[in-house]
Amino acid sequence: MSENFDLIVIGAGPGGYHSAIRASQLGLKVALIEKDDGSGIGGLGGVCLNWGCIPSKSLLKNAELLNELKNPEEWGFSFKEFKADISKAIERSREVSSKLTQGIGYLIKKNNIDLISGEAQLQSSSKVEVGQDVYTASNIIIATGARPRSLPNLEIDKELIITSREALELKSKPNSIAIIGASAIGCEFAYFLNAYGVEVSLFEIMDRLVPKEDSDISKELERQFKKQGIQSFTSSKIKNVTKNSKSVTLDYDSNGESFSKDFEKVMLGVGIQPNSDQLGLSNAGVEIDNNGFIVVDDFMRTNVNGIYAIGDVTGKLPLAHVAFDQGIVAAETIKGLEVQGISDYSNMPRCTYCSPQIASIGITEDQAKEQNIKYSVGKVPFQVAGKSIAINNYNGFAKIISDSDTGEILGAHIIGAEATEMIGEIGMLKYLEGTNEELHRLTHAHPTLSEVIKEAAASTNNEAIHF
């Protein structure tokens, strides 16, 4: 079989299906290729919808409710018997993913996109092979994503040494787990599993948790995790790994001390490697960097005319909403529209959904110092927002970094209740080159948690009312 399209999109993850739908809206004949996972609808929605963003948020909601119910008397409740079944939480998360995957399938049909099931390989800059069939297109978007990275002495076996994907399918809770890597994925699963009574040890090679966040955020998260019973080991290095029949022994150094401990499970969350190695990129002459990520410009164009790449396979910023935007940019560039490319990824919001939640955008205070920027800081605790006290979720703070001379907001960092729902407001203001004064003067409804960012902006000029 052979068929010609205006655009072939390889990979139906967040970026892939966004670019396919946008291209179809613009009048292009589009094919979307996705591997068959045996479900009949493939992996529509990619890792995010099936094995990442969405199911993990379902689990985190379970953990949040569970932690609230651990102190029922505080809320005026009492239980004769209380049980928490982790398998039911897993089951609910799978149902959520299934429902949304079906929704993506509906959108693809609605937009008259040809969905092709199978593994794609480039034969040239305009030909894509899927099984025995060859398809041609004037333009190709590669949106194949990435997969978890392993470590030399910690090879993933999916039983004792697992990734977040296997953690999303746990049939029963382990008694103990070592989570290697304290970025978003590691911290989210640490919070979830700890809530269900798993003894969690969180390891990070850098000197603090969530090392890409503002250092104040890292300190607060470690403090809150300690209160919750999560053990954090920073500046840590795994020296030796011994796999036993039902456990793993880790010998490790942390902050200059040596330890050895058994764990029922070990979960790796140490980054990603691109799904670029089986695509036949060399057949089309597509350039990759030393780590296998596809090199693109601000408009998602590769070095080969007509071939684009978006999402995690580019190595830019591995977040679903970044892939969304990259997909739209690629589709509109193909159509020939006047498009604003993506050059500054620091303007993309970054979120971690453990409790307390973390949300940030722009530069950190350390980065401001490194860049010799004359800056001001406004920082207030969540308690300045009366609603945080009312809902009994008042830990954390909001921090605004702005240019000392102009007041332009350079960065914002929030840790606390619903932080991830607040960062969009600051993102819009930053996009418009807004100032701390404008954020301060904007009326926020009372009582709302978002009052904390208003007060943080006011605090920059020592004008906060409640702090």
ABEGO torsion letter per residue (X at the ends): XBBBBABBBBEABAAAAAAAAAAAAAGBBBBBBBBBAGAGAEABGEAAAAABAAAAAAAAAAAAAAAAAABAAAAGBBBABBBBBAAAAAAAAAAAAAAAAAAAAAAAAAAGBBBBBEBBBBABAABBBBEABBBBBABBBBBAEBBBBBBAABBBAGAABBBAAAAAABABBBABBBBBEABAAAAAAAAAAAAAGBBBBBBBABABBGAABBAAAAAAAAAAAAAAGBBBBBGBBBABBBBBAABBBBBBBBGGBBBBBBBABBBBBAEBBBBAAAAGAAAAGBBBBAAGBBBBBAAGBBABBGBBBBEAAAGABBBAAAAAAAAAAAAAAAAGBBBBBBABAAABBBBBABOBBBBBBEBBAAAAAAAGBBBBBBBBBAAABAAAAAAGBABEBBBBBBBAAAGBBABBBBBEBGAAAAAAAAAAAAAAGBBAAAAAABBBBOBBAAAAAAAAAAAAAGABAAX
